[in-house]
Amino acid sequence: MSRPGCLVSAGRNRPSASCVGQMHGLLFLLLSGLLRPTQGVVLVAQWSPQQLTSPGYPEPYPNGQAVTTHIRAPEGSNVRLVFVDFDLEASPGCAKAWVTVSVDGNATAPARLCGPRGSALGPGPGPFVSTGRTLRLQFQAGPPSTHRAAAFPHKGFLALYQAVPTGHPLPTSGDPNTTATPRANTSLSQNGCPGPHYQAAAAANSSETVSRTDGQRGLDGTQCVPVCGRPVTPLSPVPPALGSREAEPGSFPWQALTSVHGRGGGALLGDRWVLTAAHALRPKNRVSGGRRPRVDVFLGHADVDGMLASGAHAVRRVHVHPAYRQDDPHDFRGDLALLELRHPVSVGPRLLPVCLPDREALSLAGVGGYVSGFGAQRGWLSAKLKFSGVQVAPPERCAAWLRERGRAEVFSHEMFCAGDEAQDSAVCQGDSGSVFVVWDDLAQHWVATGIVSWGIGCGKGYGFYTKILSYVDWIRGVMEGKD
């Protein structure tokens, strides 16, 4: 059982280190099937989806289990839970194995659920959303049996839970599973798209990165496009200031590794476009004569070895913004480019696109976000994907910082700066082209607002980013074939 006080306080988005240790221990027991006969687990919902499974999933669950899980959301939010895989032994009244989900604090007795998902006794396709801040899930299997797995090969359940703003449920496109994370099978969602990482193009909003070449067709003819900005591995919407850390697989699934004149970064848009920095393709003050250099793009991994082992994605066409001036070393306006891949990629838990911004508020001073990349750290190029949490800084402070150092670089309204003049820069050589992402609380997904562009070395100070919102019309025009 969790010790009293393990829940996060109402004003925090993440638990304490001791609480995390307790929860991880309980989750280990839960997932390994060693938690018996009756235990209670307390989980804290975050804004990004997290997984909850039956003991031993996807292997057949052992009998003799009784687990109660309480999921608590931050103040001003509710808990949303959806089953993406469900397979419990069916029996009259769900007497042999069952799950109940209480959304209203036991004001009404929840029905028992068993059998396969979508059956008369199983859960439907829709989500469960708590009326308050707490949702309770109970799992019960029958008495112990030494032949359970052979006689009753039922694998249990996989559910996704997350916090959603009160009164503002997450947008869906006919299937609640399109908001996040992997299914255990490849069944179609209600809109005919292979869920949960695709949605109907007609349901995509203005910040979804949809182009005429994106996506695929569902069995019913629906044009299906990738769901953007919803990674499988949760990220805190409020980035902690803890310096550079190693990224978990799936936490930045849009991250690209590029190799042109050296190492660089980028971000997947849709299923066949990579957004990057122009200077990574056409470095300043470098004479570009004859054939263009080879452009290699790698995707889908959080380590360089995995990227290289998976092979490069062929690039069909390179689009550099027309305002970029390769011959001026002090002017980084227009420092962005789009790489069109020869073939669309298949999105999944480790490879998902990021969303584009649609409002100025996401780039204002004080907004916190993450920047990730495979750039240099302590003088060495990183073999693992690293990330840092930083805040957008006031532009007048960054301009003054440049003047104090006698710098001639242009700092315009098509850029923003992030970081702290007293802290080491979050980016360095090799990070160029990677993106700065922030959580869009209205759309409930991650948005790329900046592209790593330039800075003054890798010491203390600010990093400067191409402001994507200033160029979003050009980006959409290229992706729609208007360029």
N, C-alpha and C positions, 0 to 999 in steps of 0.2 A: 504493500500500500504506500501511496505517496505520503510523505510527512506533511503535517499541516503547514501552510504557508508556501508551498511549492509553486502555486499559481503566480503568474506575473501580475503586478499591480495594474490597476485600471489605466494608468497613463503610459505604460510601457508596451513596446511591441515585441519584446523578446525576453525570455527568462534569464535568471541569473546563471552563472556558471555551475553552481551547486545544483540548481534545479535541472539544468540540462543534463548533468550527470545522472541524476535520479531518473529522468525520463528516458535517457538512452538505455539505462540498465533495465528499466521496465519494458521498454520496446524490444530489447534483446530477448528477454524472456518470452514476451508475447510472440515475436516472430519465430523463435526457435521451438515453440510448442512446449516449453518447460514451465509455463505459468499455470499451475493447477492447485486445487480445484477451483477456487474463487478468488479473484483479485480485482483491484480497482486501479485504473490507469487515468491520470490526469494529463491532458494535452492542451497546448496553447495554439489556437489557430492563428496563422499568419495570413498576409494578404495574398501571397502566392500559394498554389495548391500543394498539399502534402499528402503522402500516402498512409493509409491505415489498412492492414490486412488481418485476416484470420491467422491463427497459429500455423506456421509451417508453409503458408501459401508461397508458390502454387502447388506444392505437394499436398496430398490428401491430409486434411486436418485430423489430429488424433482425437479420440473420444475422451470423455472425462474432463472437458474444459468448461469453465464458466468465467467469462471475463466481462467486466463492465468498464467502459471507457467514457470518461467525461471530457468533452471538448469545450474549451472556454474561449470566447472571442474578446478582443479589446473593447473598451468602452465606446459606445456609439456604433457598434457593429453586431452582426449576427453570424451564426455558424451556418455554412452551406456544405452539405455532404451529398455526394452522388456515388452510386455503385457503378463501376465500370466493368466489373466481372463479379458474378454471383453464382455459386454452385453449391448448394447445401442439399442434403438428403431430403427428399419430399416425403411427407407422411401426413395422415389426417390430423388436422389441428397443429401441424408442425411440431409434433410431440417428440420426435427423435433428435432434431437439430434445428435451431432457429436463431434469428436475429431480430431484435426490436430496436426501433429508433424513436426516441422521445424528443419532441421538438418544443414542447410547451411546459416543461417542468412538471411532468406527470399530472397535468390538469385532466388529461384524458389518457386512458390505457392504450398504449401503442399495440398495433396488431403484430402478431408473429409472422415472420417472413422465412420461407424456405423454398426448396426446389431451384430451378434455374431462373435467371433474370428474365423478366417479361412473362413468366407463367402466371397462372391463376393465384398461386401462393407466393410467388416471388415479388421483388420490388419492380416497380414500373420504371420507365426511362427518365422520369423527372427527378429533380433534386429534392432533398429534404432541407428546409431552411428553418432555423430555430426562431421562435417568436421573441425570445430574449437573447441573452449572451451565451447560454449554455445549451449544448445538445448532448444527449446521452445515447450511446450505442451499447447494447448488451448482446453478447454471443454465448450461446449455450450448445454444447454437444452432449450426446448421451453418455451412459456409463462406460467406463473403460472397456476396451476390447483389444485383445492381442492380435486380431486379424482385421482390424479396421481398414487399413489401406487396401488390402486385397479384396475384401468383400464390398466395400463402399468407397469406390474411388472418386470421392467428391473433394474438390480442392478448396472450397471455402469462398472467400470474397476478397476483392480489392476495391477499396473506396478512396475517394479523394475528398479532403476537407479543406476549407479555407475560411477566412473572415471576409464578410462582405458588408458594405455600409448599410446601416439600417434604412429600410425603405428604398434601397437602390440595388436590387439583385444584379449579379453579373449578366451582361448581355449574352444571349445565346442565339444560335442560328437554327433553331428547331431541335437541337440536341445539346443537352447540358454538358456532355462530355467534350464538346469542342473547346471548352475554356482551358483545358490543360491535360497534360500528362498521359502516359501510355495506357492503352487497353491491353489486356492479355491476349486479345485475338484481333482479327482484322475485319470484323463484321462492319456492315454499313450503318451509318447514322440515319436518323429519320429523314434527313434531306437528301439521301442518296450518296453522300460523300463518304470516303473511307475515313472514319473518325478515329481518334478525336483531334487529329492535327490538321484537318481540313474543314472548311465551311463553304456554304454556298456563296458564290461571288456576290449575289444580290444582297446578302446579309452583311457584307463587310461595310464598316463605316469609313469616314473620311481619312482616318489615320492608318487604315489597313493598307499595306503595300500591294495593291492589285494592279496588274498590267494586262494587256491583251494577250501576252504570251505566258502568263502565270497559270499554274494549276493543271487540272486534269478534269475529265468528265466522269461523273458518277454513273452508275448503272441506269439511272433514269434520265440521263442526258444533262443533268445539272452541271454547270461549270463550277468546279470545286477549286478553291484557292487555299493556300496555307494560312493557318491561324498564326498571327504574329504576336511577339512580345509576352508570351506566357511560358516561361521555362519550367521544366519538370522539377528541377532542384530549386527549392524556395530561396528567394532573396528578401532580405528585410527592406521594406520601402523606405526606411530611415537608415541610410548608410552609417555604420559606426566608423569613427575615426581611429582605426587601429593599424594604419599603415598598409603596406603591400602584403597580400596573402595569396596562397595557392588556391585556385578555383576548383570546386568540385565538378566532376563531369556533369554536363547538362545545365549548369547554372548560367552560362553565357552561350547558349546553343547557336547564336548567330555569329560567333567569333570566327573570322577567317584569318588564315596565315598566308601572306603573299610573298613571293620571291621574284624580284625584277632586277633592281640594281643592288639589292640587299634585302634583308628581312623587313617586312612590314605587316600591317594588319588590315582588317576590313570587316564588314558586317553584311550578312546575307539579307537581301530584300526579296520578298516573294520566294520563288523557287529557282530563279535563274539569273539573279543580279547580285553583284557584290559592290557595295559602296566603299570607297577608299579615298585616300588623299592623292591629289594630282602630283604632288612633288615626289611621291613614292614611285611614280611611273616616269616622270620627267623632272629629274632633280634640277635645282637651281644652278645656273651658270655651267650647265653641262651641254656641250655642243651635240645636237642630235642630228646626225647625218647617216645616210644609208638606211639599213633595215632597222626596224624597231626591235628592242630586246624582247626576249621571250618572257611571257607573263605566266607564272605558275600560281594557282590558287588551291589551297587545301582547306577542307572543312570537316566538321563533325567530331573533333577530338579536343581534349583539354591538355594534350601534351604533344610536343613536336614529333616524337617517334611515331605516335599514333597517326598524326597528320600525314607524315611522309609514307608510312606503310599503306595508308588507304589510297594513295596516289593523287596526282594533281587533276583538277577539273579543267578541261580545255576551255580556253577563252575564245569566243567567236568575234567579239568586237570590243574595242576600248573607246569610251566616250570621256574626254577631258573637258571640263567646263571652259567655255570660250574666254572667260575673264582671267583665267590663270596666266600669269606672265613668267615664263621660265627664265627670261633674261634679266629679271629684277630680283636680286637676292633679299631685298628688304620688304617686298610686297607679296603677301600670301593670300590676297583676296582671290576668290575663285578656286581655292585649294581643295578641290574635290573631283572625283572621277567615278564613273560607273563601268564595271566590267560585266559584259553580257556573256554568260556561260553558253557553251555550244549546246549543252543538253541540260534540261531541268533536273534538279536534284530531288530525291525522295525525302521528304521531311519526316522526322520522328523525334523520339525523346532527346537525342543528342544533337539534332540538327533542325533548328527552327529559325524563321526570320525575325527580325526586330521590326517595330512599327516606326512610322514617320510622324513627326510632330504636326499638330494642327493649331497651336495657339502659343502666343508669346509668353504666357505665364510659366511655361516649362523651362524657359531659358533665363529667367530673372535671377538677380543676385540673391543668394541665400538658399537657392534650390540645391538639394543634395542629390548626388547620383554616384554611379560607379563608372570607372574606366578600366578596361581590361586589355591585356596584350601579352605578347611573347618577347617584349623588349628587354634591354639590358638592365641588369641589377647588380650593383657593386662591380661594374666593369665587365660583367659576363652576360652573354645572351642567355635568357632563361630557357630551360628545356620544358618547363611547365607553364601553363596559362596562369598569370597573376592578375590580381585586381586590387583596386584601392577605392575607398569611399572618400569623395571630395565634394566641396561645395562651390557653386558658381560665386565668383568674387565680384564686388562692385567694380564696374568698368573704370571709374575715375581713380580708384586705388591702383589698378593695374597700369593705367596710363602714367600715373605719377611714379610708379616703380620703374617703368621703362625710362622715363626722363632722368631719374636719379642716376641711372647707369649709362646715360648718354647713348641709348640705343636708337637706331634709325628706322627700326621696323615699323611698318604701318599697322596701327591697331584701329580697325574700323568697326562700324556697327554690324558688319557681316561676320563678326567674330565675337567670342566671349572668352574670358579667362576663368580658370578655376584653380583652387588650391589655396595655399597660405604662404606668404613670403618668408615666414619663419620655419616652415616645414620643407622637407625634401620633396621635390617634384614627384607627382604620381606617375609621370611618363618619362621615357627616355628613348635613346636610339633603338629602333626596331618596333616601336609602338605606333609609328606614323600610319595613319589610315584607320586605326581602331576607333571605336566610337565611345562617346560618353552617353550613358543611358540614365533616365530618370523614370520613376513610377508615375504614371498618369492615373490619378485617383478617380477621374471621371470615367475614363474608358476602361479602367482596371487592367492595364497592361503596361509593359515597359516600352519606352520610346527613346529612339536615338536622337539627341538634340545637338550633339557636337561631334566633329571628327578631329582626332589628334593631328595638329598642324605644325606648330613651331614652339620654341621655347629658348631659354638661354642655358644651354648645358643641361646637366641632370642634377644640379645642386639644389639648394633651397630656392624657393620661388614659385612663380605661377607657371602653369601650362596654358597655351593658347589654342583655341579650337575654332574650326570653321563652324559657323552657326547654320545648322541644316535648315532651319525654318526660312532663312533668307534665300535658299536655293531649292525649296521643295517643289516649286512649279517646274523648274528645269528638270529635276529628277523625275517627276511624274511624266513630263513630256517625252523624255528619252525612253522611259519604260513603256510608254504607250505608242512608241514608234513615230513621234512627231519631230524628232531631231534628225 
